[in-house]
Structures are given as structure tokens and as C-alpha cells.
Amino acid sequence: MRKPIAETLSEALKVLREGGVILYPTDTVWGLGCDATNPEAVAKIYEIKKRSDSKSLVLLAADLDMVARYIKQIPDIAIDLVEVNDKPMTIIYPGAICSTAPAEGQKPTCDRHLLAYNTVAEDGSVGIRIPMMDFCKDICSKLAKPIVSTSANISGEETPKTFADISEEIKSAVDYIVDPYLEKGATGLSSQIMKIGLGGEINIIRY
């Protein structure tokens, strides 16, 4: 029997708040998600994907107000792009507000006002998308923080477009799997990616 969406949302939020990793459909493809302010949760995702943590991760945010809480300055052109956008679009913003990597032997800090240091690129930029899917927006809104959204596959392997494409290795590694029924809102296509500079420069990375 299919769970009510409210119940699925509540269960997913509980896992996120406890530092767990969820497997969930987004407005593009299936993703691995966690609280984007929790460095230890983020580290779990790198471990699941068998991917180096020297790379950055895409995040989801409920709206531009949430984005603004974690970016030092949102370029005006980015606001314009979000307002006219009609398909999934990830914007790489300069100047992420994030935690610092812990000294060797120390535990990383988790501050709801700071993105986890291991979600951010070496140049201090971070990719954030405002999803075109209510379920994803609701997760971010109710968590009151961005969440990680990286494809649900081992690094280097094919990106899963549907739940049936996801490997058993990935499914068994997460703490919660969102009802596959909700993938009906996904496009199955990766988002476009644009890197924006403070001066309004636009670098189209994927269109």
C-alpha cells in the first residue's frame, strides 16, 4: 500500500535531521541526499559514491531566500535567471558561506548557518538548484536548510534515470528510500549548469 506523501516526507526529514542519507527522486534524476550543513553526513555520501571529497556537490534549496542565507552575495543576473527559468537549472554561485575543515584528529563542526565545507569547491563556489518538484521543495523548506543532491550512482557509473536503474549497492547503503512512486515528477534528464560571477559573467557548463 502506497504511503501518504506527508508520511514519506516526515520519515525522510527524521533521517536527515539525524545525519542520515536518503535516496530520493528529484526534478531531474534519482539522488543521494543529506543535510548540507552536516559535514559528517556529507562524508557518508562521498563514501557511498566512492568519490573523492575534493569535488563539490550540487545542493537543493527551497527558494532564493534560502540560497541567500548561504551565499555572501547573489549576483543580480542569477536572480533574473531563476525568475525566468522554466526547466531544471543549477547555478554555481561564488562566495559560499561554509564551515572550515577540521584539524587532523578533530571532529567537524555542524552549524545550521554554514554549509558543510565538503560541499563547496576549492574556489569557494557552490552549485545550488531550486527544484521544480514540490516534494523536494517541501523537504528543504521543512528542514529549513539546503540538502545535498548528487546522482545515486557509484562515481563513474551511469546516472540512474529511474528507480529501477539504481544499483542494489546504492540502495543498501542509504538510511531511507523515498517511495519510488514519487519519481513521476522527475524529468530523467540532468539539469543545465551555469557558473555565475559577481560581475554578471555567465559560464555555461552544461545546457
Backbone as CSV, one residue per row, in Angstrom:
resi,resn,N_x,N_y,N_z,CA_x,CA_y,CA_z,C_x,C_y,C_z
1,MET,0.843,-1.195,0.000,0.000,0.000,0.000,0.877,1.243,0.000
2,ARG,0.528,2.200,-0.859,1.325,3.408,-1.005,1.166,4.321,0.211
3,LYS,2.296,4.839,0.698,2.256,5.750,1.837,1.767,7.129,1.411
4,PRO,1.073,7.840,2.296,0.745,9.241,2.009,2.045,10.042,1.884
5,ILE,2.046,11.031,1.021,3.256,11.835,0.820,3.708,12.472,2.129
6,ALA,2.744,12.914,2.952,3.090,13.559,4.228,3.876,12.613,5.125
7,GLU,3.523,11.328,5.102,4.229,10.348,5.924,5.640,10.117,5.404
8,THR,5.769,10.009,4.095,7.089,9.833,3.482,7.982,11.033,3.788
9,LEU,7.413,12.218,3.681,8.157,13.441,3.962,8.634,13.466,5.406
10,SER,7.758,13.095,6.333,8.096,13.082,7.750,9.227,12.097,8.043
11,GLU,9.157,10.910,7.440,10.189,9.898,7.662,11.539,10.340,7.085
12,ALA,11.496,10.932,5.893,12.734,11.408,5.265,13.372,12.514,6.101
13,LEU,12.563,13.421,6.607,13.075,14.522,7.427,13.712,14.011,8.708
14,LYS,13.125,13.002,9.305,13.689,12.423,10.540,15.091,11.894,10.285
15,VAL,15.263,11.197,9.167,16.578,10.649,8.809,17.579,11.781,8.556
16,LEU,17.157,12.805,7.834,18.043,13.930,7.538,18.488,14.634,8.817
17,ARG,17.550,14.839,9.723,17.873,15.533,10.977,18.816,14.720,11.856
18,GLU,18.804,13.412,11.680,19.674,12.539,12.465,21.023,12.295,11.793
19,GLY,21.269,12.998,10.679,22.545,12.870,9.987,22.626,11.711,9.017
20,GLY,21.463,11.197,8.613,21.435,10.069,7.687,21.411,10.490,6.230
21,VAL,21.424,9.484,5.365,21.412,9.695,3.904,20.134,9.095,3.328
22,ILE,19.466,9.849,2.476,18.255,9.362,1.824,18.496,9.163,0.329
23,LEU,17.725,8.267,-0.246,17.702,8.030,-1.689,16.350,8.551,-2.157
24,TYR,16.357,9.523,-3.047,15.092,10.185,-3.380,15.051,10.692,-4.822
25,PRO,13.841,10.788,-5.381,13.714,11.334,-6.731,13.729,12.855,-6.674
26,THR,14.382,13.474,-7.636,14.388,14.928,-7.727,13.661,15.329,-9.008
27,ASP,13.722,16.604,-9.344,13.096,17.064,-10.585,13.921,16.671,-11.806
28,THR,15.091,16.056,-11.575,15.928,15.600,-12.700,16.068,14.076,-12.658
29,VAL,16.987,13.591,-11.838,17.217,12.140,-11.720,17.183,11.744,-10.238
30,TRP,17.341,10.451,-9.967,17.386,9.998,-8.575,18.665,10.486,-7.920
31,GLY,18.548,10.892,-6.650,19.700,11.440,-5.960,19.934,10.871,-4.583
32,LEU,21.151,11.083,-4.098,21.515,10.812,-2.713,21.477,12.154,-1.999
33,GLY,20.815,12.190,-0.843,20.670,13.459,-0.152,20.990,13.381,1.324
34,CYS,21.409,14.519,1.869,21.629,14.645,3.304,21.573,16.125,3.652
35,ASP,21.610,16.419,4.929,21.668,17.794,5.413,22.969,18.425,4.915
36,ALA,22.860,19.481,4.126,24.047,20.092,3.515,24.881,20.915,4.491
37,THR,24.435,21.023,5.747,25.240,21.721,6.749,25.976,20.743,7.663
38,ASN,25.806,19.458,7.423,26.394,18.419,8.279,27.559,17.738,7.563
39,PRO,28.805,18.104,7.895,29.963,17.542,7.197,30.058,16.025,7.291
40,GLU,29.665,15.448,8.425,29.766,14.001,8.583,28.750,13.280,7.705
41,ALA,27.558,13.856,7.560,26.550,13.275,6.666,27.024,13.365,5.217
42,VAL,27.622,14.501,4.869,28.152,14.686,3.508,29.248,13.665,3.228
43,ALA,30.089,13.414,4.214,31.174,12.432,4.052,30.619,11.046,3.752
44,LYS,29.463,10.720,4.338,28.833,9.426,4.072,28.474,9.304,2.588
45,ILE,28.013,10.405,2.004,27.637,10.367,0.584,28.867,10.139,-0.296
46,TYR,29.963,10.821,0.006,31.196,10.572,-0.753,31.606,9.106,-0.631
47,GLU,31.444,8.554,0.562,31.817,7.159,0.790,30.923,6.214,-0.020
48,ILE,29.627,6.486,-0.028,28.689,5.651,-0.780,29.007,5.697,-2.273
49,LYS,29.325,6.888,-2.767,29.595,7.056,-4.198,31.024,6.629,-4.574
50,LYS,31.861,6.379,-3.551,33.270,6.047,-3.778,33.946,7.151,-4.595
51,ARG,33.701,8.356,-4.112,34.151,9.545,-4.830,35.028,10.405,-3.926
52,SER,35.998,11.069,-4.505,36.888,11.938,-3.744,36.121,13.133,-3.196
53,ASP,36.404,13.502,-1.938,35.715,14.648,-1.367,36.370,15.971,-1.750
54,SER,37.315,15.914,-2.698,37.920,17.146,-3.204,37.005,17.808,-4.232
55,LYS,35.949,17.093,-4.626,34.982,17.649,-5.575,33.795,18.223,-4.806
56,SER,33.098,19.174,-5.435,31.942,19.784,-4.785,30.679,18.992,-5.112
57,LEU,29.584,19.327,-4.431,28.309,18.655,-4.643,27.224,19.678,-4.975
58,VAL,26.233,19.256,-5.734,25.075,20.112,-6.007,24.130,20.044,-4.813
59,LEU,23.550,21.187,-4.469,22.603,21.273,-3.366,21.244,21.708,-3.882
60,LEU,20.205,21.391,-3.125,18.867,21.889,-3.415,18.467,22.858,-2.318
61,ALA,17.781,23.938,-2.697,17.267,24.914,-1.735,15.814,25.195,-2.072
62,ALA,15.036,25.562,-1.054,13.598,25.768,-1.254,13.293,26.974,-2.135
63,ASP,14.094,28.024,-2.000,13.841,29.267,-2.741,15.081,30.147,-2.684
64,LEU,14.997,31.327,-3.327,16.146,32.231,-3.357,16.482,32.780,-1.977
65,ASP,15.474,32.927,-1.123,15.740,33.404,0.236,16.663,32.431,0.965
66,MET,16.443,31.141,0.766,17.308,30.150,1.393,18.710,30.200,0.786
67,VAL,18.787,30.345,-0.522,20.086,30.460,-1.183,20.865,31.634,-0.593
68,ALA,20.177,32.753,-0.398,20.823,33.979,0.082,21.429,33.828,1.475
69,ARG,20.920,32.888,2.256,21.447,32.691,3.610,22.809,32.000,3.593
70,TYR,23.153,31.389,2.463,24.397,30.620,2.399,25.368,31.127,1.335
71,ILE,25.036,32.266,0.733,25.898,32.868,-0.284,26.178,34.311,0.125
72,LYS,27.441,34.725,0.059,27.797,36.072,0.521,27.091,37.157,-0.283
73,GLN,26.993,36.961,-1.577,26.314,37.940,-2.429,25.791,37.238,-3.682
74,ILE,24.488,37.308,-3.889,23.908,36.697,-5.090,23.984,37.694,-6.242
75,PRO,24.665,37.353,-7.330,24.718,38.250,-8.482,23.311,38.523,-9.022
76,ASP,23.064,39.746,-9.446,21.731,40.126,-9.945,21.285,39.235,-11.099
77,ILE,22.229,38.865,-11.962,21.865,38.052,-13.121,21.331,36.696,-12.689
78,ALA,21.812,36.193,-11.554,21.334,34.903,-11.059,19.864,35.000,-10.662
79,ILE,19.486,36.110,-10.053,18.090,36.320,-9.666,17.208,36.341,-10.912
80,ASP,17.679,37.034,-11.945,16.919,37.098,-13.201,16.760,35.714,-13.813
81,LEU,17.833,34.928,-13.803,17.780,33.588,-14.397,16.783,32.695,-13.658
82,VAL,16.785,32.760,-12.330,15.869,31.943,-11.536,14.419,32.333,-11.825
83,GLU,14.168,33.622,-11.961,12.797,34.103,-12.155,12.211,33.708,-13.506
84,VAL,13.048,33.597,-14.543,12.535,33.275,-15.882,12.729,31.801,-16.251
85,ASN,13.426,31.071,-15.398,13.747,29.685,-15.715,12.508,28.802,-15.803
86,ASP,12.491,27.912,-16.800,11.340,27.011,-16.966,11.758,25.548,-17.052
87,LYS,13.026,25.250,-16.705,13.476,23.861,-16.637,14.579,23.769,-15.584
88,PRO,14.870,22.562,-15.080,15.855,22.427,-14.010,17.184,23.110,-14.326
89,MET,17.614,23.973,-13.401,18.836,24.751,-13.624,19.629,24.858,-12.330
90,THR,20.880,24.435,-12.394,21.790,24.560,-11.261,22.686,25.755,-11.513
91,ILE,22.753,26.642,-10.530,23.626,27.809,-10.638,24.782,27.633,-9.666
92,ILE,25.987,27.821,-10.171,27.169,27.786,-9.315,27.450,29.217,-8.864
93,TYR,27.263,29.440,-7.580,27.418,30.785,-7.005,28.802,30.957,-6.396
94,PRO,29.374,32.165,-6.497,30.645,32.425,-5.821,30.386,32.731,-4.346
95,GLY,31.400,32.562,-3.519,31.312,33.006,-2.136,30.363,32.254,-1.244
96,ALA,30.494,30.933,-1.182,29.656,30.145,-0.274,30.022,30.459,1.177
97,ILE,29.009,30.493,2.032,29.227,30.671,3.467,29.282,29.280,4.080
98,CYS,30.481,28.845,4.436,30.645,27.450,4.846,31.566,27.294,6.044
99,SER,31.527,26.108,6.621,32.404,25.783,7.737,33.814,25.527,7.214
100,THR,34.753,25.415,8.134,36.129,25.114,7.738,36.449,23.657,8.045
101,ALA,37.345,23.104,7.276,37.730,21.705,7.500,38.397,21.579,8.867
102,PRO,38.084,20.531,9.606,38.663,20.379,10.947,40.142,20.025,10.889
103,ALA,40.843,20.372,11.954,42.243,19.966,12.061,42.297,18.451,12.211
104,GLU,43.421,17.868,11.856,43.556,16.410,11.922,43.259,15.899,13.335
105,GLY,42.390,14.898,13.396,42.044,14.315,14.684,40.870,14.970,15.374
106,GLN,40.394,16.090,14.821,39.255,16.777,15.410,37.968,16.458,14.651
107,LYS,36.850,16.573,15.340,35.551,16.307,14.733,35.059,17.558,14.013
108,PRO,34.503,17.425,12.800,33.995,18.599,12.088,32.785,19.193,12.799
109,THR,32.658,20.511,12.700,31.530,21.187,13.338,30.325,21.201,12.411
110,CYS,29.138,21.231,13.005,27.887,21.290,12.249,27.119,22.514,12.730
111,ASP,26.981,23.496,11.852,26.303,24.749,12.180,25.239,24.985,11.119
112,ARG,23.989,25.112,11.526,22.893,25.253,10.576,23.025,26.506,9.698
113,HIS,23.876,27.434,10.116,24.063,28.668,9.352,25.212,28.580,8.348
114,LEU,25.903,27.444,8.336,27.060,27.264,7.457,26.910,25.997,6.625
115,LEU,27.167,26.095,5.330,27.221,24.888,4.515,28.414,24.058,4.955
116,ALA,28.293,22.753,4.870,29.422,21.886,5.200,30.581,22.190,4.254
117,TYR,31.780,22.275,4.797,32.962,22.620,3.995,33.151,21.656,2.832
118,ASN,32.713,20.396,2.989,32.935,19.401,1.942,31.835,19.365,0.882
119,THR,30.981,20.391,0.855,30.033,20.545,-0.260,30.525,21.604,-1.249
120,VAL,31.553,22.337,-0.847,31.989,23.531,-1.577,33.257,23.269,-2.389
121,ALA,33.353,23.891,-3.566,34.530,23.732,-4.425,35.729,24.475,-3.845
122,GLU,36.905,24.155,-4.344,38.135,24.760,-3.829,38.148,26.271,-3.993
123,ASP,37.437,26.798,-5.008,37.408,28.246,-5.230,36.332,28.942,-4.397
124,GLY,35.675,28.186,-3.506,34.667,28.783,-2.638,33.284,28.886,-3.243
125,SER,33.099,28.307,-4.418,31.791,28.351,-5.078,30.980,27.104,-4.721
126,VAL,29.678,27.195,-4.944,28.813,26.049,-4.666,27.643,26.044,-5.642
127,GLY,27.275,24.858,-6.107,26.163,24.721,-7.042,24.855,24.469,-6.298
128,ILE,23.863,25.310,-6.565,22.563,25.178,-5.899,21.438,25.247,-6.925
129,ARG,20.459,24.372,-6.760,19.280,24.390,-7.639,18.021,24.541,-6.785
130,ILE,17.098,25.341,-7.259,15.771,25.410,-6.662,14.928,24.426,-7.469
131,PRO,14.576,23.288,-6.886,13.927,22.226,-7.665,12.528,22.574,-8.153
132,MET,12.198,22.027,-9.297,10.866,22.222,-9.870,10.008,20.997,-9.521
133,MET,9.989,20.662,-8.251,9.261,19.490,-7.771,8.862,19.770,-6.331
134,ASP,7.586,19.719,-6.036,7.077,20.107,-4.722,7.688,19.282,-3.595
135,PHE,7.842,17.972,-3.803,8.361,17.130,-2.737,9.753,17.601,-2.296
136,CYS,10.612,17.899,-3.247,11.970,18.362,-2.927,11.943,19.730,-2.253
137,LYS,11.099,20.610,-2.748,10.975,21.926,-2.117,10.491,21.785,-0.680
138,ASP,9.544,20.879,-0.464,8.989,20.692,0.878,10.046,20.161,1.843
139,ILE,10.891,19.248,1.379,11.960,18.729,2.241,12.856,19.878,2.698
140,CYS,13.312,20.692,1.750,14.204,21.807,2.083,13.511,22.816,2.995
141,SER,12.262,23.108,2.674,11.518,24.091,3.447,11.316,23.634,4.894
142,LYS,10.915,22.383,5.074,10.645,21.874,6.424,11.928,21.600,7.207
143,LEU,12.988,21.227,6.510,14.285,21.061,7.164,14.870,22.429,7.510
144,ALA,14.457,23.439,6.714,14.925,24.828,6.865,16.404,24.965,6.539
145,LYS,16.891,24.055,5.696,18.283,24.076,5.256,18.364,23.425,3.882
146,PRO,19.404,23.721,3.120,19.593,23.021,1.842,19.928,21.553,2.081
147,ILE,19.693,20.729,1.068,20.102,19.330,1.132,20.996,19.018,-0.067
148,VAL,21.825,18.016,0.108,22.679,17.558,-0.991,21.820,16.855,-2.027
149,SER,22.198,17.008,-3.283,21.506,16.310,-4.371,22.541,15.873,-5.401
150,THR,23.089,14.688,-5.190,24.060,14.141,-6.135,23.512,12.836,-6.690
151,SER,23.810,12.541,-7.928,23.223,11.370,-8.580,23.479,10.083,-7.804
152,ALA,22.482,9.214,-7.800,22.504,7.990,-6.991,23.238,6.859,-7.699
153,ASN,24.532,7.034,-7.862,25.351,6.022,-8.523,26.765,6.049,-7.975
154,ILE,27.485,4.959,-8.169,28.903,4.928,-7.854,29.597,5.863,-8.846
155,SER,30.555,6.645,-8.366,31.248,7.598,-9.232,31.808,6.909,-10.479
156,GLY,31.495,7.485,-11.641,31.980,6.929,-12.901,30.985,6.028,-13.594
157,GLU,29.978,5.558,-12.851,28.957,4.709,-13.457,27.801,5.565,-13.992
158,GLU,26.928,4.944,-14.773,25.842,5.673,-15.421,24.849,6.227,-14.399
159,THR,24.389,7.437,-14.661,23.414,8.083,-13.779,22.055,7.401,-13.912
160,PRO,21.438,7.000,-12.790,20.134,6.330,-12.856,19.001,7.319,-13.127
161,LYS,18.253,7.066,-14.181,17.141,7.953,-14.536,15.849,7.547,-13.822
162,THR,15.736,6.266,-13.501,14.556,5.768,-12.791,15.010,4.924,-11.606
163,PHE,14.085,4.613,-10.717,14.417,3.809,-9.546,14.951,2.446,-9.958
164,ALA,14.401,1.895,-11.026,14.818,0.571,-11.500,16.282,0.558,-11.951
165,ASP,16.826,1.717,-12.274,18.212,1.803,-12.745,19.229,1.836,-11.602
166,ILE,18.764,2.034,-10.371,19.671,2.203,-9.243,20.211,0.844,-8.781
167,SER,21.496,0.777,-8.545,22.120,-0.488,-8.141,21.718,-0.876,-6.720
168,GLU,21.739,-2.170,-6.452,21.436,-2.665,-5.115,22.485,-2.188,-4.109
169,GLU,23.707,-1.982,-4.571,24.770,-1.484,-3.694,24.409,-0.115,-3.125
170,ILE,23.861,0.737,-3.977,23.445,2.081,-3.531,22.245,1.968,-2.602
171,LYS,21.254,1.179,-2.991,20.030,1.052,-2.183,20.331,0.544,-0.780
172,SER,21.255,-0.391,-0.677,21.559,-0.985,0.628,22.434,-0.080,1.498
173,ALA,23.021,0.948,0.898,23.952,1.810,1.638,23.274,3.010,2.304
174,VAL,22.046,3.336,1.881,21.378,4.527,2.412,20.544,4.187,3.648
175,ASP,20.112,5.236,4.342,19.319,5.055,5.561,17.814,5.086,5.311
176,TYR,17.412,5.623,4.149,15.975,5.698,3.861,15.778,5.835,2.355
177,ILE,14.790,5.125,1.835,14.452,5.208,0.410,13.052,5.795,0.275
178,VAL,12.962,6.903,-0.429,11.675,7.550,-0.669,10.850,6.701,-1.637
179,ASP,9.543,6.689,-1.448,8.632,5.906,-2.285,8.891,6.164,-3.770
180,PRO,9.260,5.126,-4.528,9.548,5.287,-5.956,8.388,5.904,-6.743
181,TYR,7.185,5.812,-6.213,6.025,6.407,-6.886,6.252,7.890,-7.172
182,LEU,7.001,8.551,-6.315,7.200,9.994,-6.458,8.122,10.365,-7.617
183,GLU,8.746,9.374,-8.250,9.614,9.709,-9.376,8.827,10.198,-10.586
184,LYS,7.514,10.148,-10.510,6.692,10.642,-11.621,6.940,12.132,-11.882
185,GLY,7.486,12.847,-10.890,7.758,14.266,-11.082,9.131,14.555,-11.654
186,ALA,9.924,13.510,-11.898,11.280,13.695,-12.417,11.300,13.707,-13.940
187,THR,12.240,14.458,-14.495,12.369,14.516,-15.954,13.243,13.389,-16.487
188,GLY,14.136,12.856,-15.618,15.075,11.844,-16.070,16.265,12.441,-16.796
189,LEU,16.335,13.758,-16.831,17.418,14.465,-17.511,18.206,15.289,-16.502
190,SER,19.513,15.388,-16.696,20.337,16.202,-15.807,20.007,17.677,-16.011
191,SER,20.219,18.484,-14.982,19.910,19.915,-15.077,20.961,20.647,-15.900
192,GLN,20.576,21.811,-16.395,21.566,22.682,-17.001,22.391,23.281,-15.856
193,ILE,23.652,23.598,-16.124,24.531,24.155,-15.097,25.181,25.426,-15.622
194,MET,25.073,26.496,-14.826,25.673,27.775,-15.184,26.479,28.307,-14.009
195,LYS,27.689,28.745,-14.273,28.516,29.356,-13.229,28.442,30.864,-13.401
196,ILE,28.090,31.548,-12.314,27.860,32.991,-12.365,28.937,33.730,-11.580
197,GLY,29.454,34.810,-12.151,30.443,35.644,-11.462,29.776,36.854,-10.833
198,LEU,30.450,37.486,-9.879,29.873,38.658,-9.210,29.645,39.811,-10.173
199,GLY,30.401,39.826,-11.263,30.238,40.888,-12.249,29.186,40.567,-13.299
200,GLY,28.477,39.461,-13.130,27.436,39.090,-14.083,27.913,38.161,-15.172
201,GLU,29.170,37.706,-15.078,29.680,36.774,-16.091,28.946,35.449,-16.000
202,ILE,28.656,34.864,-17.158,27.971,33.570,-17.191,28.820,32.582,-17.967
203,ASN,29.103,31.443,-17.331,29.826,30.370,-17.998,28.902,29.164,-18.034
204,ILE,28.410,28.802,-19.219,27.500,27.672,-19.349,28.322,26.387,-19.365
205,ILE,28.154,25.589,-18.301,28.904,24.343,-18.164,28.159,23.175,-18.786
206,ARG,26.842,23.165,-18.629,26.012,22.131,-19.268,24.675,22.753,-19.603
207,TYR,24.240,22.549,-20.845,22.966,23.155,-21.260,22.008,22.092,-21.743
